[in-house]
Amino acid sequence: MDDREPSTDGTPDPQAPPPPPVPETVTETPADASGSAGAPASAKGTSRSLLTTGCLVLVASLVVSVVAGGAAGYTAVRLAGGGAPAGTTEVRVVGGTTDEPVSAAAAAALPSVVNIEVSASGTTTTASGSGGLPQGHPSVPQSGTGSGVAFRAADGGGTLILTNNHVVENMVAITVTASDGEPMKATLMGRDPETDIAVVKIDRSLPLIKIGDSEKLVVGQLVVAIGSPFGLQHSVSSGVVSALHRALPGGSGDTSSSATPLVDVIQTDAAINPGNSGGALVDRRGQLIGIDTAIYSGSGQSAGIGFAIPTKTAIGIADDLIAGGKAKHPFLGVEGMTVDATLAKERKLPVSEGAILERVFAGTGAERAGLRKGDIIVGFDSQPVRSMDDLLLRTRRTKVGDHVKLEVWRDGKKITIDMTVGDKPAVLR
């Protein structure tokens, strides 16, 4: 059956009551133009700081830095409590012969999805310490839970696993648990904060997930998310593709920085919670079409808005990391702000939509092409550019070395500028 077609049999009973909601532990609340709170937050699992003052455990979730409208606002909700419920990690799934699409997808993909336990060494730096510890108390052991996907055999044996950068960043020990419950030590092959992708390696061979084509996704298509929400290993949820090519948050206004990896991502209403980070978003065939990375919630409860990095991006970055440990990022070499009706009136601009340049970086493709401060970009390879987010999205969908045509308003006239997309300098990442 084609991924774009609805299932004609084996569909779950629409009258069946939904399962009870699982509370989230993380929100992130950048203020938008209206002052309302909403937040893309990483879906990494509950992080735990084991303090030396008894058995107090703090549960928190690592958040992805996000800039919205030029202002940053980050929060991590901390709850008192323990870790994930105890129990076996062995997974049993319905055979692949089932006509039920979610079960079929799970049967195909679950053996390739792993749980990732990480640990690091942190330092208390608050004025009064943490949990009764004195200021500057060293080496507070920390741990957390995320997910990963076995996607390629490693040269010389073993398996390469895709996950999120924020799952493994600054971690000194990584343990991978397969669907049969066997834990294994893993090593970090490389990570990229810009796209929030990382690759780790284990010595054991695991079943490899089949890679799908994220470019062929359509809104409304069935998708299944698999991971370890709240440490509950190898959990399955389902939903649809809610939107494609999201660039979040709106109004970031800066193509020179990487305040958020949420650029050109898949939006889904499949339940994604802390611990799903790095897990799989698959189609009805169980083919990988995205890496679960974040949720958007203003309340701390699941709002049915999750985000996944498309496989086109994830696999491309993984290839770079495996080859040399450094990823390439398409980069024009400009920063600016979104043109709207208010700005257009204030500055007497010829258009009320577009991306007006405030800076052109020296030595970049933009400078070599002759772009200037005050130029208003309104088109990118025949596609409209209505904001800086649009310009960032168009750029991210190119490759380093691509030639592009920009439609630009300058001094009251519309001109076309040809330029070559460059690689973003490390100093600006």
C-alpha positions as CSV (number, residue, x, y, z in Angstrom):
1,M,0.0,0.0,0.0
2,D,1.3,3.4,-0.8
3,D,2.2,5.6,2.2
4,R,-0.1,8.3,0.9
5,E,-3.2,6.1,0.8
6,P,-5.5,5.6,3.8
7,S,-5.9,2.1,5.2
8,T,-9.0,0.3,4.1
9,D,-9.0,-2.5,6.6
10,G,-7.5,-3.3,10.0
11,T,-8.2,0.3,11.2
12,P,-8.5,0.8,14.9
13,D,-12.1,1.3,16.3
14,P,-12.7,5.1,16.2
15,Q,-15.1,4.6,19.2
16,A,-12.3,3.1,21.3
17,P,-11.4,5.5,24.2
18,P,-7.9,7.0,23.9
19,P,-5.2,6.1,26.4
20,P,-4.8,8.5,29.3
21,P,-2.4,11.4,28.6
22,V,1.2,11.2,30.0
23,P,2.3,14.5,31.5
24,E,5.5,16.1,30.0
25,T,8.3,17.4,32.2
26,V,9.5,20.1,29.8
27,T,8.3,23.3,28.4
28,E,10.1,26.2,26.8
29,T,8.3,29.5,26.5
30,P,9.7,32.2,24.2
31,A,7.3,35.1,24.0
32,D,5.8,35.8,20.6
33,A,4.7,39.2,19.3
34,S,1.4,38.9,21.2
35,G,3.1,38.0,24.4
36,S,1.6,34.5,24.5
37,A,3.8,31.7,25.7
38,G,4.7,28.7,23.6
39,A,7.8,26.6,23.4
40,P,9.7,24.2,21.3
41,A,11.5,22.0,23.8
42,S,13.8,19.1,23.3
43,A,12.3,15.7,23.7
44,K,15.3,14.3,25.5
45,G,14.5,12.0,28.4
46,T,14.3,12.9,32.1
47,S,17.7,14.0,33.4
48,R,18.5,13.0,36.9
49,S,21.0,14.7,39.3
50,L,21.8,12.3,42.1
51,L,22.7,14.5,45.1
52,T,24.8,13.5,48.1
53,T,22.1,14.8,50.6
54,G,20.1,11.6,50.8
55,C,17.8,10.2,48.1
56,L,16.5,13.4,46.6
57,V,16.3,13.1,42.8
58,L,15.6,16.0,40.5
59,V,13.9,15.2,37.2
60,A,14.5,17.8,34.5
61,S,14.8,17.8,30.7
62,L,17.4,19.4,28.6
63,V,16.0,22.2,26.4
64,V,17.1,23.2,22.9
65,S,18.1,26.9,22.8
66,V,15.5,28.9,20.8
67,V,15.5,32.6,19.8
68,A,12.1,34.0,19.0
69,G,11.5,37.6,17.7
70,G,15.1,38.5,18.8
71,A,14.5,37.5,22.4
72,A,15.4,34.3,24.2
73,G,13.3,32.6,26.9
74,Y,14.0,29.1,28.2
75,T,12.5,27.1,31.0
76,A,12.9,23.6,32.2
77,V,10.2,22.3,34.6
78,R,11.7,20.4,37.4
79,L,9.6,17.7,39.2
80,A,10.5,15.8,42.3
81,G,10.5,12.1,41.8
82,G,12.4,9.0,40.7
83,G,13.3,7.6,37.4
84,A,11.4,5.3,34.9
85,P,9.3,2.5,36.3
86,A,11.2,-0.7,36.8
87,G,10.5,-3.6,34.5
88,T,11.8,-5.8,31.6
89,T,13.1,-4.0,28.5
90,E,12.4,-7.0,26.2
91,V,10.1,-6.0,23.4
92,R,7.5,-8.2,21.7
93,V,5.7,-6.9,18.6
94,V,2.9,-8.1,16.3
95,G,4.3,-9.9,13.3
96,G,4.7,-8.1,10.0
97,T,1.9,-9.9,8.4
98,T,-0.8,-7.9,10.3
99,D,-3.1,-5.6,8.3
100,E,-3.1,-3.1,11.1
101,P,-0.8,-0.3,9.8
102,V,0.6,0.9,13.2
103,S,1.4,-2.6,14.3
104,A,3.0,-3.4,10.9
105,A,5.2,-0.3,11.1
106,A,6.2,-1.1,14.7
107,A,7.0,-4.7,13.8
108,A,9.4,-3.5,11.0
109,A,11.0,-0.7,13.0
110,L,11.2,-1.6,16.7
111,P,14.2,-4.0,16.4
112,S,16.2,-1.1,15.1
113,V,15.3,1.5,17.8
114,V,17.4,1.6,20.9
115,N,17.3,3.3,24.3
116,I,20.3,5.5,25.2
117,E,21.4,6.1,28.8
118,V,24.0,8.9,29.3
119,S,26.0,10.2,32.2
120,A,28.1,13.2,32.7
121,S,29.9,15.1,35.4
122,G,28.4,18.5,36.3
123,T,29.2,21.2,38.8
124,T,26.8,23.1,41.0
125,T,27.1,26.8,40.4
126,T,24.0,28.4,42.0
127,A,24.4,30.9,44.7
128,S,23.0,28.6,47.4
129,G,24.1,25.4,45.9
130,S,21.7,22.7,44.8
131,G,19.8,20.3,47.0
132,G,21.6,21.6,50.0
133,L,25.1,21.3,48.5
134,P,27.4,24.3,48.9
135,Q,28.2,26.7,46.1
136,G,30.6,25.4,43.5
137,H,30.3,21.8,44.8
138,P,32.2,19.7,42.2
139,S,31.3,16.5,40.3
140,V,27.6,16.0,40.8
141,P,26.9,12.8,38.8
142,Q,24.1,13.4,36.2
143,S,22.3,11.0,34.0
144,G,19.6,11.0,31.3
145,T,17.6,9.0,28.9
146,G,17.1,9.3,25.1
147,S,16.6,7.2,22.1
148,G,18.5,6.2,18.9
149,V,18.1,4.4,15.6
150,A,20.4,1.7,14.1
151,F,20.8,2.8,10.5
152,R,24.1,1.6,9.1
153,A,26.7,-1.2,9.6
154,A,30.0,0.2,10.8
155,D,33.2,-0.4,8.9
156,G,35.0,-3.3,10.6
157,G,31.9,-4.5,12.4
158,G,29.3,-3.1,14.8
159,T,26.5,-0.7,14.2
160,L,26.1,3.1,13.7
161,I,23.2,4.7,15.5
162,L,21.5,8.1,14.8
163,T,20.4,10.2,17.7
164,N,20.2,13.9,18.8
165,N,23.2,16.0,19.7
166,H,21.4,17.2,22.8
167,V,21.1,13.6,24.0
168,V,24.8,12.9,24.0
169,E,26.3,16.4,24.3
170,N,29.0,16.7,27.0
171,M,28.4,13.1,28.1
172,V,31.3,10.9,29.3
173,A,29.5,7.6,29.2
174,I,26.9,6.3,26.7
175,T,25.0,3.0,27.1
176,V,22.7,1.6,24.4
177,T,20.0,-0.9,25.2
178,A,18.6,-2.9,22.3
179,S,15.0,-4.2,22.0
180,D,16.1,-7.5,23.5
181,G,17.2,-5.7,26.7
182,E,20.9,-6.1,26.3
183,P,22.9,-3.0,27.4
184,M,26.1,-2.1,25.4
185,K,28.7,0.6,25.8
186,A,28.8,3.1,22.9
187,T,31.3,5.5,21.6
188,L,30.6,8.9,20.1
189,M,31.5,9.2,16.4
190,G,30.5,12.8,16.0
191,R,27.8,15.4,16.7
192,D,26.5,18.6,15.2
193,P,24.7,21.1,17.4
194,E,23.6,23.1,14.3
195,T,21.1,20.4,13.2
196,D,20.9,18.5,16.5
197,I,22.2,15.3,15.0
198,A,24.8,12.9,16.4
199,V,26.1,9.4,15.6
200,V,27.3,6.8,18.1
201,K,28.7,3.3,17.5
202,I,28.3,0.0,19.3
203,D,30.3,-3.2,18.6
204,R,27.3,-5.4,18.2
205,S,25.3,-5.9,15.0
206,L,21.7,-4.8,15.2
207,P,18.9,-5.0,12.6
208,L,19.1,-1.8,10.5
209,I,16.1,0.3,9.8
210,K,15.1,1.0,6.2
211,I,15.6,4.6,5.2
212,G,12.5,6.3,3.7
213,D,12.3,9.4,1.5
214,S,11.3,12.4,3.6
215,E,11.0,14.5,0.5
216,K,7.9,12.5,-0.6
217,L,5.9,13.0,2.6
218,V,2.5,14.6,2.4
219,V,0.4,16.3,5.1
220,G,-2.1,13.9,6.6
221,Q,0.1,10.8,6.1
222,L,0.2,8.2,8.9
223,V,3.4,8.2,10.9
224,V,4.6,6.3,14.0
225,A,7.0,7.5,16.7
226,I,9.1,5.0,18.5
227,G,11.4,5.8,21.5
228,S,11.7,5.9,25.3
229,P,9.4,8.6,26.6
230,F,10.1,9.2,30.3
231,G,12.5,6.2,30.2
232,L,9.7,3.8,29.1
233,Q,11.8,2.0,26.6
234,H,10.6,1.2,23.1
235,S,7.2,2.9,23.3
236,V,5.1,3.4,20.2
237,S,2.7,6.2,19.4
238,S,1.0,7.2,16.1
239,G,-0.4,10.2,14.4
240,V,-0.1,12.0,11.1
241,V,2.2,14.5,9.4
242,S,0.7,17.8,10.5
243,A,2.9,20.1,8.4
244,L,6.2,20.0,6.4
245,H,9.2,22.3,6.1
246,R,8.5,24.1,9.4
247,A,11.1,26.8,10.4
248,L,10.8,27.5,14.1
249,P,10.5,29.8,15.9
250,G,9.1,32.5,13.7
251,G,11.0,35.8,13.5
252,S,14.4,34.5,14.5
253,G,15.7,37.0,12.0
254,D,19.3,35.7,11.8
255,T,20.7,33.4,9.1
256,S,24.1,33.7,10.7
257,S,23.4,31.9,13.9
258,S,22.0,28.6,14.9
259,A,19.8,29.4,17.9
260,T,17.6,26.3,17.1
261,P,17.9,23.1,15.1
262,L,14.2,23.4,14.2
263,V,14.6,24.5,10.6
264,D,12.9,22.5,7.8
265,V,11.4,20.0,10.2
266,I,8.4,17.7,10.1
267,Q,5.5,18.5,12.4
268,T,3.5,15.6,13.7
269,D,0.7,15.0,16.2
270,A,2.1,11.6,17.2
271,A,2.9,11.8,20.9
272,I,6.5,12.8,21.4
273,N,7.7,13.3,25.0
274,P,11.0,13.7,26.9
275,G,12.9,10.5,26.2
276,N,11.8,10.3,22.6
277,S,14.7,12.5,21.5
278,G,16.8,10.7,18.9
279,G,14.1,8.1,18.3
280,A,12.4,7.1,15.0
281,L,9.6,8.7,13.1
282,V,8.5,6.1,10.5
283,D,5.9,5.6,7.8
284,R,3.4,2.8,7.6
285,R,6.1,0.5,6.1
286,G,8.4,1.1,9.1
287,Q,10.8,3.2,7.0
288,L,12.7,6.0,8.8
289,I,11.5,9.4,7.6
290,G,12.6,11.5,10.6
291,I,14.5,11.7,13.9
292,D,12.2,12.8,16.8
293,T,13.7,15.9,18.4
294,A,11.3,18.3,20.1
295,I,7.9,19.2,21.3
296,Y,6.0,22.5,21.4
297,S,4.0,23.1,24.6
298,G,2.9,26.2,26.5
299,S,1.5,24.1,29.4
300,G,3.9,21.3,30.0
301,Q,1.3,18.9,28.8
302,S,1.3,17.2,25.4
303,A,-0.2,19.5,22.9
304,G,0.0,17.2,19.9
305,I,2.7,19.3,18.3
306,G,6.0,17.4,17.9
307,F,8.9,17.9,15.5
308,A,11.3,15.5,13.7
309,I,14.4,16.1,11.7
310,P,13.8,14.8,8.1
311,T,16.0,11.9,7.0
312,K,17.3,13.9,4.1
313,T,18.9,16.2,6.7
314,A,19.8,13.6,9.3
315,I,21.5,11.2,6.9
316,G,23.4,13.9,5.1
317,I,24.8,15.3,8.4
318,A,25.5,11.7,9.6
319,D,27.5,11.1,6.4
320,D,29.6,14.2,7.1
321,L,30.2,13.2,10.7
322,I,31.2,9.6,9.9
323,A,33.6,10.8,7.1
324,G,35.4,13.5,9.0
325,G,33.6,14.4,12.2
326,K,32.6,17.8,10.9
327,A,29.3,18.7,9.1
328,K,28.8,21.2,6.4
329,H,26.1,23.8,6.6
330,P,24.8,25.9,3.7
331,F,25.4,29.6,4.4
332,L,24.8,32.8,2.5
333,G,26.7,35.1,4.8
334,V,24.1,37.6,5.9
335,E,21.9,38.5,8.8
336,G,18.9,40.7,8.9
337,M,15.3,41.1,9.9
338,T,11.8,40.4,8.5
339,V,10.0,43.1,6.6
340,D,6.4,43.7,7.6
341,A,3.9,46.4,7.0
342,T,5.0,48.4,10.1
343,L,8.7,48.3,9.1
344,A,7.9,49.1,5.5
345,K,6.0,52.2,6.5
346,E,8.6,53.3,9.1
347,R,11.5,53.0,6.6
348,K,9.5,53.8,3.5
349,L,10.4,50.5,1.8
350,P,9.1,49.5,-1.6
351,V,7.7,46.2,-0.3
352,S,5.9,45.0,2.8
353,E,7.3,41.5,2.8
354,G,10.8,40.1,2.6
355,A,14.2,39.9,4.4
356,I,16.1,43.1,4.8
357,L,19.8,42.7,5.3
358,E,21.5,44.3,8.3
359,R,24.9,42.8,7.8
360,V,26.9,41.0,5.1
361,F,29.8,39.0,6.5
362,A,33.2,39.5,5.0
363,G,34.7,36.7,2.9
364,T,31.4,35.0,2.2
365,G,29.4,34.2,-0.9
366,A,27.1,37.1,-0.2
367,E,29.9,39.6,-0.1
368,R,31.5,38.2,-3.3
369,A,28.1,38.4,-5.0
370,G,27.7,42.1,-4.1
371,L,24.9,41.9,-1.6
372,R,24.7,45.0,0.6
373,K,23.3,46.2,3.9
374,G,19.7,47.4,3.1
375,D,19.1,45.0,0.3
376,I,15.6,43.3,0.6
377,I,15.6,39.7,-0.6
378,V,12.1,38.8,-1.9
379,G,12.9,35.7,-4.0
380,F,15.2,32.6,-3.9
381,D,15.4,30.5,-7.0
382,S,11.9,31.5,-8.1
383,Q,10.5,30.8,-4.6
384,P,9.1,33.7,-2.6
385,V,10.9,35.0,0.5
386,R,8.5,36.8,2.9
387,S,10.7,36.7,6.0
388,M,14.1,35.9,7.4
389,D,12.7,32.5,8.4
390,D,11.9,31.9,4.7
391,L,15.4,32.9,3.7
392,L,16.9,30.6,6.3
393,L,14.7,27.7,5.2
394,R,15.5,28.2,1.5
395,T,19.2,28.3,2.3
396,R,19.1,25.2,4.5
397,R,17.5,23.3,1.7
398,T,20.5,23.9,-0.6
399,K,23.9,22.3,-0.6
400,V,27.3,23.9,-0.1
401,G,28.5,24.9,-3.6
402,D,25.0,25.3,-5.1
403,H,24.4,28.3,-7.4
404,V,21.3,30.3,-6.5
405,K,19.4,33.4,-7.9
406,L,18.2,36.0,-5.5
407,E,15.5,38.6,-6.3
408,V,16.5,41.8,-4.5
409,W,15.1,45.2,-4.1
410,R,17.8,47.9,-4.0
411,D,17.4,51.7,-4.3
412,G,13.8,51.2,-5.4
413,K,14.6,48.8,-8.2
414,K,14.3,45.0,-8.4
415,I,17.4,43.2,-9.5
416,T,18.7,39.6,-9.7
417,I,21.9,38.5,-8.0
418,D,23.6,35.2,-8.7
419,M,25.7,33.7,-5.9
420,T,27.3,30.5,-4.6
421,V,26.2,29.0,-1.3
422,G,29.1,28.6,1.1
423,D,29.9,26.6,4.2
424,K,29.1,28.2,7.5
425,P,32.3,29.1,9.3
426,A,32.9,27.3,12.6
427,V,33.2,30.6,14.5
428,L,29.6,31.5,13.7
429,R,28.1,28.1,14.7
